Amino acid sequence: MDDESIMNQSVKKRRHEKVLDLISQYEIETQEELADRLCQAGFQVTQATVSRDIRELKLSKISVGKGRQKYVAFTQDETHLGDKYIRVLREGYVSMALAQNLLVMKTVSGMAMAVAAAVDALRIEEIVGCIAGDNTIMMAMRSEEAAKAVMDKIGRMIER
């Protein structure tokens, strides 16, 4: 590694530490807001850099009420729990169908509540809410595009 690469790694490490510090202090809802806070802290960043940092740090968004969300960082233990939720999803899943901004999932009889709880725990940001019966879950999204995105995400989780 040359000196420039080492310096870039050091700047990136400090920037990542600052990102984690900022999201623990403030309810940061957008990449733009995070970029602004980083600039105020002396880091010159682009939208692409912030997006890459979010991906590398495995940040997620959670609801903070009143239609607002914020970025959070999960610990290794919480990431491991995600695998358990995906396993519940796989074991209970039968099929999915889109109905405009709704995604209707069929499950093994008696598994809808467990699968819906797993979906909620996965904190898929596009999902506004889930309602479960015995073998059917209805998931509401804000738009048809968001519903298609969730269907793709869940499909990838099931196929892994």
C-alpha positions as CSV (number, residue, x, y, z in Angstrom):
1,M,0.0,0.0,0.0
2,D,1.3,3.4,-0.9
3,D,1.1,6.5,1.4
4,E,-1.9,7.9,-0.4
5,S,-3.9,4.6,0.0
6,I,-3.0,4.5,3.7
7,M,-4.1,8.1,4.2
8,N,-7.4,7.4,2.3
9,Q,-8.0,4.4,4.6
10,S,-7.4,6.6,7.7
11,V,-9.8,9.3,6.4
12,K,-12.4,6.7,5.6
13,K,-12.1,5.2,9.1
14,R,-12.5,8.5,10.8
15,R,-15.4,9.4,8.5
16,H,-17.1,6.0,9.4
17,E,-16.6,6.7,13.1
18,K,-18.1,10.2,12.6
19,V,-21.1,8.7,10.7
20,L,-21.8,6.3,13.6
21,D,-21.4,9.2,16.1
22,L,-23.8,11.4,14.1
23,I,-26.5,8.7,13.8
24,S,-26.3,8.0,17.5
25,Q,-26.7,11.7,18.3
26,Y,-29.3,12.8,15.8
27,E,-32.3,11.4,14.0
28,I,-30.8,11.5,10.5
29,E,-33.4,10.5,8.0
30,T,-31.8,11.0,4.6
31,Q,-28.4,10.6,2.9
32,E,-28.5,14.3,2.1
33,E,-28.9,15.2,5.8
34,L,-26.0,12.8,6.7
35,A,-23.9,14.4,4.0
36,D,-24.7,17.9,5.4
37,R,-23.8,16.9,8.9
38,L,-20.5,15.3,7.7
39,C,-19.6,18.5,5.8
40,Q,-20.3,20.5,9.0
41,A,-17.9,18.2,10.8
42,G,-15.2,19.0,8.2
43,F,-15.6,16.0,5.9
44,Q,-15.9,16.8,2.2
45,V,-18.2,14.1,0.8
46,T,-20.3,13.4,-2.2
47,Q,-23.7,11.6,-2.3
48,A,-21.9,8.5,-3.7
49,T,-19.5,8.5,-0.8
50,V,-22.3,8.7,1.7
51,S,-24.3,6.0,0.0
52,R,-21.2,3.7,0.0
53,D,-20.5,4.4,3.7
54,I,-24.1,3.5,4.5
55,R,-23.7,0.2,2.7
56,E,-20.3,-0.6,4.2
57,L,-21.5,0.2,7.7
58,K,-24.6,-1.9,7.0
59,L,-26.9,1.0,8.3
60,S,-30.6,0.4,8.3
61,K,-33.6,2.7,8.8
62,I,-36.1,2.3,11.6
63,S,-39.3,4.1,12.3
64,V,-39.3,6.8,14.9
65,G,-43.0,7.6,14.7
66,K,-45.1,10.2,12.9
67,G,-44.0,8.9,9.5
68,R,-40.3,9.6,10.2
69,Q,-37.4,7.2,10.1
70,K,-33.7,7.4,11.1
71,Y,-30.5,5.6,10.3
72,V,-29.2,3.1,12.9
73,A,-26.3,0.7,13.1
74,F,-26.9,-2.8,14.2
75,T,-24.5,-4.8,16.3
76,Q,-23.2,-8.2,15.2
77,D,-25.7,-9.9,17.5
78,E,-28.6,-8.1,15.9
79,T,-27.3,-8.9,12.4
80,H,-27.2,-12.6,13.5
81,L,-30.8,-12.3,14.6
82,G,-31.7,-11.3,11.0
83,D,-30.6,-14.8,9.9
84,K,-33.1,-16.3,12.3
85,Y,-35.9,-14.1,11.0
86,I,-35.1,-15.0,7.4
87,R,-35.2,-18.7,8.4
88,V,-38.7,-18.2,9.9
89,L,-39.7,-16.5,6.7
90,R,-38.4,-19.3,4.5
91,E,-40.0,-22.0,6.6
92,G,-43.5,-20.4,6.6
93,Y,-43.5,-19.0,3.1
94,V,-45.9,-20.5,0.5
95,S,-46.4,-17.7,-2.1
96,M,-46.8,-13.9,-2.7
97,A,-49.0,-11.8,-4.9
98,L,-49.1,-8.0,-5.6
99,A,-52.3,-6.0,-5.4
100,Q,-51.3,-2.4,-6.2
101,N,-49.5,-1.1,-3.1
102,L,-50.2,-4.3,-1.1
103,L,-48.3,-7.5,-1.0
104,V,-50.3,-10.6,0.1
105,M,-48.2,-13.5,1.3
106,K,-49.6,-17.0,1.9
107,T,-47.9,-19.1,4.6
108,V,-48.1,-22.6,6.0
109,S,-51.3,-22.8,8.0
110,G,-50.8,-21.3,11.5
111,M,-47.5,-19.6,10.5
112,A,-48.7,-16.2,9.4
113,M,-48.2,-14.5,12.8
114,A,-44.7,-15.8,13.1
115,V,-43.7,-14.9,9.6
116,A,-45.3,-11.4,10.0
117,A,-43.3,-10.9,13.2
118,A,-40.2,-11.9,11.3
119,V,-40.9,-9.5,8.5
120,D,-41.5,-6.7,11.0
121,A,-38.2,-7.6,12.8
122,L,-36.3,-7.4,9.5
123,R,-37.3,-3.7,9.3
124,I,-37.8,-3.5,5.6
125,E,-38.1,0.2,5.2
126,E,-40.7,0.2,2.4
127,I,-43.2,-1.7,4.6
128,V,-45.7,0.6,6.3
129,G,-47.3,-2.2,8.2
130,C,-48.3,-5.9,8.3
131,I,-51.6,-7.7,9.3
132,A,-51.6,-11.4,9.8
133,G,-54.3,-14.1,10.0
134,D,-53.8,-17.8,10.1
135,N,-52.1,-18.4,6.8
136,T,-52.2,-14.9,5.1
137,I,-50.2,-11.7,5.6
138,M,-51.1,-8.4,4.1
139,M,-48.3,-5.9,3.9
140,A,-49.0,-2.3,3.0
141,M,-46.5,0.0,1.2
142,R,-46.8,3.6,0.2
143,S,-46.7,2.9,-3.5
144,E,-46.9,0.1,-6.1
145,E,-43.2,0.6,-6.9
146,A,-42.4,0.0,-3.2
147,A,-44.5,-3.1,-3.1
148,K,-42.6,-4.5,-6.1
149,A,-39.3,-3.7,-4.4
150,V,-40.4,-5.5,-1.2
151,M,-41.6,-8.5,-3.3
152,D,-38.1,-8.6,-4.9
153,K,-36.3,-8.3,-1.5
154,I,-38.4,-11.0,0.1
155,G,-37.9,-13.2,-2.9
156,R,-34.1,-12.8,-2.7
157,M,-34.2,-13.7,1.0
158,I,-36.2,-16.8,0.4
159,E,-33.9,-17.9,-2.4
160,R,-30.6,-17.5,-0.5
